[in-house]
Structures are given as structure tokens and as C-alpha cells.
Amino acid sequence: HHSNNLSNHKMKVCHYCTLVFILSCVSIVQSFQVSYSRCNKRVLVLRNTDEKTIAEESSRSQRVCIIGSGWAGFSAADALSRCKVAGDDEGHMKPLEIRLLDASPRGPGGLAAGWTSRRLNRTIEAGLHGFWREYKNTYAAIERAGLEIDDVLTEYTPSVLVSESGRVALAPVLGEEVNKEHLSSDSRGSGSLLRTLANLLPPPLDIALLSQFDGESPLTVADRMSALGLLGVWSDFDQKDDNSWSKYDRISADTLFRSIGGVSNRAYRELVAPLLHVLPMTPGYDCSAAAALSCFHTFALQSRGAFDVRWCKGSISELIFNPWATNLQGTGSIRIDGSSKVTSIEEIYSNGKKEFKVEINKEKTLEFDYIIFAVGANSFKRLLPTCSFLSKHPNADNWRNLRGITCVAVRLFLRPQISDNGAVSGIAAIDKAMEDSPVFVCGPNVGGIPELVETGFCIYDLQRLQDEYSLAAQCNEESIPCVAYEIDFFRANSLADMGNDDVATVALKALCAALAIPDIEKESILDVSVVRAKDAVSHFCVQSASYSPPVKLLDNVFICGDWIDRTGHGSWSTEKAVVTGRQAAASLAKDIGLDCDAEVIPVAPETPQLSVLRRIAKTLVPSDNIPPAPWAVWNQLVR
């Protein structure tokens, strides 16, 4: 009986344990199901959140930050504002949100932005900017802004070239044909041989032979003929060829023109040096030979009449950039922020996608998907320490070698002559000296002025260039009448460190020396403005082309400006800024898959003469050599 009871007890315990085990298993399964359910819900929530974020990311417009609001920045913004989503022919969707950041508080335009003078409250700006005949993309940009070219720009004007010896020549407006009225007397008479030869030569060699040279100029016909030594160089250098750029970028313009090209010392001093100091704005020893050739090609060699230039009828900021800004912001996709200096840029990743945090004035931060730098070379160099992904770029060390040129723009407001009936007239001596042209292009060391030993400058008669200063307009004004002259100095470091009164004194001396007129008393100055642009203009020194990046720097990062892609489109200055702005926009749009009409007008085709010379040069001269002038070789042998 005891045994049966024990057996029954064991069975009960066993049944109990079995029940407990079963209940425990059920509990575990239920707990696992609850836990799994909760986990699954959490996964579903996360998945739904990610899908929602991705959907939001894909549906929102892409955010583009353009740093800089000059010609390059505005051109990039203009092209991007016209981008369309594929299939959206009506342009209903706005695929891009474009924010253009400008550090200046004065409004858009970069160095073209304007101010007003202190006493007379007259319009001033950071130097005048010419519009050359081959600025086809710039003219197109002005028209896209809704402006008529002839409403904002003057007619093409001739220019007078001045060296340290005095007036050298008048460069006439040529257009498509040589203007016989402006030919020198020797080329109209006994110089018929020169005319025949000029018709066979590409510009600017034809102009060098045919321009109206001053009778007091020390240049001889032999000096002018020495320019023929550059024929081999002109024909050998190809703007579109990287190897050509590399070959000529390694030597200075001084070495090229003097030692290789065989240009006489007088021709160099009277013709080449003034143009170097005003176009690339630097002396020959500090200028890349490739840059000099490219610059001269654009402004003189590219086509007959390429040196013809016109000017804005007023402040570029007021007549071009302000209407352009209104036009751009009217698209609904562009916002322009002034007084917005970029103080740092951080690269981040959000949901596996690259983004940029842009800090402005060390106060606020904005987020963007794409960055376009539209600043000058020196400004870009200053941004490197604030931007880690740029400072780590393989070419960062090269970019740290970028340099700028200091320019000083001086506007002199002088006391006019006023007749008894109130008629306003200019200063007789200046009017007489500038009767051939409202623009004088002056080389270094004019007048032996110590501050101008390496400083070139231009003089502009604003009465004939800008409507505001025309004498006829001033006769009807209640404001104090004046005659205004702009003197823009290039490579003007010494002037930039001087006070305004001292700068005005130098400017007045330079004006009188270049025009070869008696000194004008300083008391004649009613008002003066001095605008200093320190290291603000791109410096094309030896090896500078190797520092020039393409328009696409990195994924989602682009760049444009007059110093960008030097071996690309053969343009300079404003035209190059416009071209690279549109190219940067086209590259960005291509990456996103947008339809973007950012077409660039190609440069003018080579003249037939240059094409023939180039074929001859390629046949006779090894590709690695620079073809010297025969007399330059002789000079080297007899030394």
C-alpha cells in the first residue's frame, strides 16, 4: 500500500511538472510572439519612417548654394533657373532652390557693384569694365536679363595707347574692315607695301602695321616689323591644347617676347608693356607667357576688330545687375542674399546622401545639396581653411599659391568751365588731348611718377561714356555741375596703402602726364572717390594655368570664374566668367538628370592666315619646341 501511494505521488509530481513545463512553454511562446510583434512593429515604424524620408527627399527641390554674385554667379543662377524636369515641357515643377550668397552689403555685381561719392553724391564703382566685340556670351546674358544692348552700352570706341615715352598710337574701331581714315600717314602714302603685307597677316600684326602712330613716337618701322618674329609663336600656341598651355605657362611673357620672339626693346617698351600692364594687369616678368598669348589672342588676335570695345553707359550695378537680379528672383527659384559672408562649409551625410552645412557670418547655418563657388582666385584661396573637403583636395597646395592683383579706382570730379548763360563745358586742355578717343590705355612709369613704376592705368572721359556725366544732362540739373574722369590703376599696391588725398594727387599727375598737358591745380578737385580692391583681380603669373581647376571640383561641388578652366573656352575676364558660370550649371544639371539649356557660344573661328601659319608651324617645328624669331637666334649666337 505504501508502495502504491508512493507511486501515485510520483505520478502526481510528474503530471504537475509536465503541466508546469507546458505552461512555461506556452508562456515563452506567447512572450516571444509579443516581443516579436513589438519588434516587428518597431521595424515597420522604422521602415515607414525611412520610406517617408526618402519620399520627402525625392519630392523636394534640390538646394543649390552659389557663393559669389558677379558675372559668374549670376550666369550660373540664370542657367539653373531655366532647368526643367524631363517631360515637364511647361516648366511647372521647380526642380531647384537656388540661393546666391554675396558678401558685399552694396548689392549684386561683385567688383562691378557701385557706391556714391562723399560730397557730390555721384555714382562711382570699382573701375570701369569694357565689353569687347567677341564677348558674345556676355551680350547674350545681358539680353536674357531682358535688357537691350544699345540701351546699356555705348558704341564701340577707339583707344589711345600711351607708353612712358608718351602717346604711341590710336587703335581705331575696325569692325570687319580696316578703317582707312585712321591709318597712319606713312601707311596711306609711301607705306602701301605695309598695307599689302597687313592684308596677309592675322590680327593684331595687321593693326601694329596700320594703326595711327604718333609722330613723336620713338618707334621706327623696323621696331614695328620686329613683331613679325612672333609669327611662329602665334601659330604654335593653341588655346585648346593642354600641352600648348603647359609649354608656354612655364616661361614668362618677358622671356617670350624679348628672348624668343625677338621683339625690339623699343617695341616691347612702347607696345607690349602697356598692353601687358592693362590687359593681364602685370609686368612681363610676372606674367605667364601662355596667359599673355591667350589674352592677346582674345582681345586682339581672335578676329579683325577684336580690340574694338564698348562701355556701360552708367554703373554696371544699376544698369545691368539690379535689373538682372530682379529678373532672376522673379523666377521663383532664386533668392539673393547680400551681406552674407561664408565663414565655413562642412560636408555631412544624411540618409547616405551628401549635404553641405554653410555657415554665414558665423551666425546662422544653411543646408544645401550642391555648392557652386563663383569667386575670384584669391577669395577661393581664403575659403580653403574654412572648408575641410577643399583643404584636403589633391590640388589644395596649388590653390594656396594663387595670387591676386590690387587695383585702385579713382574718380576725379573737377570744376568745369561755366559761361555767363550757365552752359557747362569741360576743361579745354583735357578735351583737346582726348578728342580722338574717350579712353587712354597707359603703360607703367608714365611721367616718371615713382608710385607708377610697375603700375599701368586707364583714363576714361565719363562725359562721353556715361549718361549721368554728360555735359548736356548737367545743364538741366540742380546738383553741382562737374566734369568727371575715371583713372583705374592696375598692380597698384603702393597706391592702395596711401590716403585718399595722396591718391588723388597721384591720379591728377598721372592724368596730366598721360595727356601731355600742363599740371592741373589740386584746388580744381570738387570731389574724389577712391575704391581699393586689394588682391581682388586674378593674377596670371608663371605656372598659374596649372592651378586652374575644371568647372567640376568634386561630386556636388562646382566652380566658375575668369580663372577657371583656362585651357577650355578661349575667353577672358567677364566673358570667361559668364562662360564658366553656364558650364558649371550645365555640369550640375547633367549630374541631377535635368534638362538645362546652358549652351555656350563658341569662340570665333581662326582667321585663314592664322590657320595657314599653324599648319606650317606644325610641319616645321617639333611639338616640344617654341619657334624662335631668326634674329633672336642670331642675337643669342653672337653674344
Residue pairs with C-beta under 8 A, 6 or more apart in sequence:
50 351
53 351
54 351
57 351
57 353
61 94
61 95
61 96
61 97
61 333
62 95
62 96
62 97
62 369
62 370
62 592
63 96
63 97
63 99
63 367
63 368
63 369
63 370
64 80
64 96
64 97
64 98
64 99
64 368
64 369
64 370
64 371
64 372
64 588
65 99
65 101
65 356
65 358
65 366
65 368
65 370
65 371
65 372
66 73
66 76
66 77
66 98
66 99
66 100
66 101
66 372
66 374
67 73
67 101
67 342
67 358
67 371
67 372
67 373
67 374
67 375
67 383
68 101
68 102
68 110
68 373
68 374
68 375
68 379
68 561
69 100
69 101
69 102
69 104
69 108
69 109
69 110
69 321
69 336
69 338
69 374
70 109
70 110
70 111
70 112
70 374
70 561
70 577
71 110
71 112
71 138
71 141
71 574
71 577
71 578
71 581
72 374
72 560
72 561
72 562
72 564
72 577
72 578
72 580
72 581
72 584
73 100
73 102
73 110
73 372
73 374
73 560
73 581
74 100
74 108
74 141
74 321
74 324
74 325
74 328
74 581
75 141
75 560
75 577
75 578
75 579
75 581
75 582
75 585
76 372
76 374
76 558
76 560
76 581
76 582
76 584
76 585
77 98
77 100
77 328
77 334
77 585
78 141
78 144
78 145
78 324
78 328
78 581
78 582
78 585
79 581
79 582
79 585
79 586
79 589
79 596
79 597
79 598
80 96
80 98
80 333
80 585
80 588
80 589
80 596
81 96
81 98
81 328
81 331
81 333
81 334
82 596
82 597
82 598
83 95
83 96
83 585
83 589
83 594
83 595
83 596
84 91
84 93
84 95
84 594
84 595
84 596
85 93
85 95
85 594
85 595
86 593
86 594
86 595
94 332
94 333
95 592
95 594
96 333
96 594
97 333
97 335
98 333
98 334
98 335
99 334
99 335
99 337
99 366
99 368
100 108
100 328
100 334
100 335
100 336
100 337
101 337
101 340
101 342
101 358
101 360
102 108
102 110
102 336
102 337
102 338
102 339
102 340
103 339
103 340
103 341
103 342
104 110
104 113
104 338
104 339
105 338
105 339
106 113
106 114
106 115
106 317
106 338
107 113
107 114
107 317
107 321
107 322
107 325
107 338
108 317
108 321
108 322
108 324
108 325
108 336
108 338
109 316
109 317
109 320
109 321
111 126
111 127
111 533
111 536
111 537
112 125
112 126
112 129
112 316
112 317
112 320
112 321
113 125
113 126
113 317
113 321
114 123
114 124
114 125
114 126
114 315
114 316
114 317
114 318
115 123
115 124
115 125
115 529
115 531
116 122
116 123
116 124
117 123
117 124
117 411
117 413
117 527
117 528
117 529
118 527
118 529
119 413
119 526
119 527
120 413
120 479
120 480
120 482
120 526
120 527
121 479
122 411
122 413
122 468
122 469
122 482
122 484
122 527
122 529
123 314
123 315
123 318
123 468
124 315
124 409
124 411
124 529
124 531
125 315
125 316
125 317
125 409
125 531
126 407
126 409
126 531
126 533
127 407
127 409
127 486
127 488
127 531
127 533
128 311
128 312
128 409
128 458
128 460
128 465
128 486
128 488
129 311
129 312
129 316
129 573
129 574
130 309
130 310
130 311
131 138
131 139
131 153
131 309
131 310
131 311
131 312
131 574
132 298
132 299
132 306
132 307
132 308
132 309
132 575
133 156
133 175
133 303
133 305
133 306
133 307
133 308
133 309
134 298
134 302
134 303
134 306
134 571
134 575
134 603
134 604
135 571
135 574
135 575
136 575
136 601
137 571
137 575
137 578
137 579
137 582
137 600
137 601
138 574
138 575
138 578
139 149
140 601
141 578
142 149
142 152
142 153
142 320
143 149
145 320
145 323
145 324
145 327
146 323
146 327
147 319
147 320
147 323
147 324
151 313
152 312
152 313
152 314
152 319
152 320
153 310
153 311
153 312
153 313
154 310
154 311
154 312
154 313
154 465
155 310
156 173
156 175
156 308
156 309
156 310
157 173
157 309
157 310
157 311
157 437
157 438
157 439
157 465
158 170
158 171
158 172
158 173
158 182
158 436
158 437
158 439
159 170
159 171
159 307
159 309
159 437
159 439
159 440
159 441
160 167
160 169
160 170
160 171
160 434
160 436
160 437
160 439
160 440
160 441
161 167
161 168
161 169
161 170
161 171
161 271
161 274
161 275
161 441
161 443
162 168
162 274
162 440
162 441
162 442
162 443
162 446
162 514
163 269
163 270
163 271
163 273
163 274
163 442
163 443
163 446
164 269
164 443
164 444
164 445
164 446
164 447
164 448
165 217
165 218
165 269
165 270
166 214
166 216
166 217
166 516
167 214
167 216
167 217
167 516
168 213
168 214
168 217
168 219
168 270
168 271
168 274
169 184
169 211
169 212
169 213
169 214
169 217
169 271
170 182
170 211
170 212
170 436
170 437
171 207
171 211
171 307
172 179
172 181
172 182
172 211
172 212
173 179
173 305
173 308
174 207
174 304
174 305
174 307
174 308
175 304
175 305
175 308
176 304
176 305
177 304
178 198
178 206
178 210
178 304
180 188
182 211
182 212
183 195
183 210
183 211
183 212
184 191
184 210
184 211
184 212
184 213
186 194
186 221
187 194
187 195
187 198
187 209
187 210
194 209
194 210
194 221
195 209
195 210
197 209
198 205
198 206
198 209
198 210
199 206
200 609
201 209
201 609
202 234
202 301
202 607
202 609
202 610
202 613
203 300
203 301
203 302
203 303
203 304
203 306
203 307
203 607
204 296
204 300
204 301
204 306
204 307
205 227
205 228
205 230
205 231
205 234
206 304
207 300
207 307
208 224
208 227
208 271
209 224
213 219
213 224
217 270
218 266
218 270
219 266
219 267
219 270
219 271
220 266
222 264
223 264
223 266
223 267
223 270
224 267
226 262
226 263
226 264
226 267
226 629
226 631
227 263
227 267
227 271
228 629
229 261
229 262
229 263
229 628
229 629
229 630
229 631
229 632
230 257
230 261
230 262
230 263
230 629
231 613
232 617
232 621
232 626
232 627
232 628
232 629
233 256
233 260
233 261
233 293
233 626
233 627
234 293
234 297
234 301
234 610
234 613
235 610
235 613
235 614
235 616
235 617
235 627
236 244
236 614
236 617
236 621
236 626
236 627
237 244
237 248
237 290
237 293
237 294
237 297
238 244
238 614
239 245
239 294
239 297
239 567
239 570
239 603
240 567
240 570
241 567
242 567
243 623
244 290
245 290
245 545
245 566
245 567
246 545
246 546
247 290
247 624
247 626
248 256
248 288
248 289
248 290
248 293
248 626
249 288
249 289
249 290
249 291
249 542
249 543
249 544
249 545
249 546
250 542
250 543
251 260
251 288
251 289
251 542
251 626
252 284
252 285
252 286
252 287
252 288
252 289
252 542
253 272
253 276
253 280
253 284
253 285
253 287
253 288
253 289
253 291
253 292
254 283
254 284
254 285
254 287
255 289
256 289
256 292
256 293
256 626
257 263
257 268
257 272
257 284
257 292
258 265
258 268
258 284
259 632
259 636
260 626
260 628
260 629
260 632
261 628
261 629
261 632
262 628
262 629
262 630
262 631
262 632
262 635
263 272
268 284
269 443
272 284
273 283
273 284
273 443
273 444
274 441
274 442
274 443
274 444
274 456
275 296
275 441
275 443
276 282
276 283
276 284
276 287
276 292
276 456
277 283
277 443
277 444
277 454
277 455
277 456
277 490
277 491
278 441
278 442
278 443
278 456
278 457
278 458
278 490
279 295
279 296
279 299
279 572
280 287
280 291
280 292
280 295
280 540
281 405
281 407
281 456
281 490
281 491
281 537
281 539
282 405
282 490
282 491
282 539
282 540
282 541
283 444
283 454
283 491
284 292
286 539
286 541
286 542
287 540
287 541
287 542
288 540
288 541
288 542
288 543
288 544
288 545
289 542
290 545
290 566
291 540
291 544
291 545
291 566
294 566
294 570
294 572
295 540
295 572
297 570
298 306
298 570
298 571
298 572
298 575
298 603
299 306
299 307
299 572
300 306
300 307
301 610
302 570
302 603
302 604
303 604
303 607
304 607
306 604
309 439
311 439
311 460
311 465
311 466
312 319
312 320
312 466
313 319
313 465
313 466
313 467
314 466
314 467
314 468
325 336
328 334
328 336
329 335
329 336
337 360
339 361
340 360
340 361
341 360
341 361
342 358
342 359
342 360
342 383
342 386
343 359
343 360
343 361
343 362
343 386
344 358
344 359
344 362
344 386
344 387
345 356
345 357
345 358
345 359
345 371
345 383
345 386
345 387
345 389
345 390
346 356
346 357
346 359
346 388
347 354
347 355
347 356
347 388
347 389
348 354
348 355
348 356
348 357
349 355
353 369
354 369
354 555
354 556
355 367
355 368
355 369
356 367
356 368
356 369
356 370
356 371
356 556
357 365
357 366
357 367
358 365
358 366
358 367
358 368
358 371
359 365
360 366
369 556
370 556
370 557
370 558
370 588
371 556
371 557
371 558
372 558
372 559
372 560
372 584
372 585
372 588
373 380
373 383
373 553
373 557
373 558
373 559
373 560
373 561
374 559
374 560
374 561
374 577
374 581
374 584
375 383
375 561
376 404
376 536
376 537
376 538
376 561
376 562
376 563
377 402
377 403
377 404
377 538
377 539
377 547
377 561
377 563
378 402
378 403
378 404
378 535
378 536
378 538
379 536
380 399
380 402
380 559
380 561
381 399
381 400
381 402
383 390
384 390
384 391
384 396
384 399
384 400
385 391
389 554
389 557
390 396
390 399
390 553
393 399
393 553
393 554
395 547
395 549
398 546
398 547
399 547
399 549
401 543
401 547
402 539
402 544
402 547
402 563
403 535
403 539
403 541
403 544
404 534
404 535
404 536
404 537
404 538
404 539
405 490
405 491
405 535
405 536
405 537
405 538
405 539
406 491
406 492
406 493
406 496
406 532
406 533
406 534
406 535
406 536
406 537
407 488
407 489
407 490
407 491
407 492
407 532
407 533
407 536
407 537
408 488
408 489
408 492
408 495
408 496
408 503
408 530
408 531
408 532
408 533
409 486
409 487
409 488
409 489
409 529
409 530
409 531
409 533
410 486
410 487
410 488
410 489
410 503
410 504
410 507
410 528
410 529
410 530
410 531
411 462
411 484
411 485
411 486
411 487
411 528
411 529
412 484
412 485
412 486
412 487
412 504
412 507
412 508
412 511
412 525
412 528
413 482
413 483
413 484
413 525
413 526
413 527
413 528
414 427
414 482
414 483
414 484
414 485
414 520
414 524
414 525
414 526
415 482
415 483
415 524
415 525
415 526
416 424
416 425
416 426
416 427
416 471
416 474
416 481
416 482
416 483
417 424
417 425
417 426
417 427
417 428
418 424
418 425
418 481
419 425
422 475
423 475
424 471
424 474
424 475
424 481
425 431
425 471
426 463
426 471
426 483
427 483
427 520
427 524
429 515
429 517
429 518
429 520
430 461
430 483
430 485
430 511
430 515
430 517
432 517
433 515
433 516
433 517
434 440
434 459
434 461
434 515
438 460
438 461
438 463
438 464
438 465
439 458
439 459
439 460
439 461
439 465
440 458
440 459
440 514
440 515
441 456
441 458
442 456
442 457
442 458
442 459
442 510
442 514
443 456
444 452
444 453
444 454
444 455
444 456
445 452
445 453
445 454
446 452
446 457
446 510
446 513
446 514
447 509
447 510
447 512
447 513
447 514
449 506
449 509
449 510
449 513
451 494
451 495
451 498
451 506
452 489
452 506
452 510
454 491
455 489
455 490
455 491
455 492
455 494
455 495
456 489
456 490
456 491
457 487
457 488
457 489
457 490
457 492
457 510
457 514
458 486
458 487
458 488
459 485
459 486
459 487
459 510
459 511
459 514
459 515
460 485
460 486
460 487
460 488
461 485
462 468
462 469
462 484
462 485
462 486
463 469
463 470
463 471
463 483
463 484
464 470
467 473
469 482
469 483
469 484
471 483
474 481
474 482
475 481
480 526
482 526
482 527
485 511
487 507
487 510
487 511
489 495
489 507
489 510
490 537
495 503
495 506
496 532
496 534
498 506
500 528
500 530
503 528
503 530
504 522
504 525
504 528
504 530
505 522
507 528
508 519
508 520
508 522
508 525
509 519
511 520
512 518
512 519
512 520
538 561
538 562
538 563
540 563
544 563
544 566
545 566
545 567
548 563
548 564
548 565
548 566
548 567
549 559
549 564
549 565
550 564
550 565
550 568
551 558
551 559
551 560
551 564
551 565
551 580
551 583
551 584
551 587
552 558
552 559
552 584
552 587
553 559
555 591
556 591
558 584
558 587
558 588
559 580
559 584
560 577
560 580
560 581
560 583
560 584
561 576
561 577
561 580
562 572
562 573
562 574
562 576
562 577
562 580
563 576
564 576
564 580
565 580
565 583
568 580
568 583
569 576
569 579
569 580
569 583
569 600
569 602
569 603
570 603
571 579
571 603
579 600
582 598
582 599
582 600
583 598
583 600
585 596
585 598
586 596
586 598
589 595
589 596
589 598
590 596
606 614
617 627
620 627
621 627
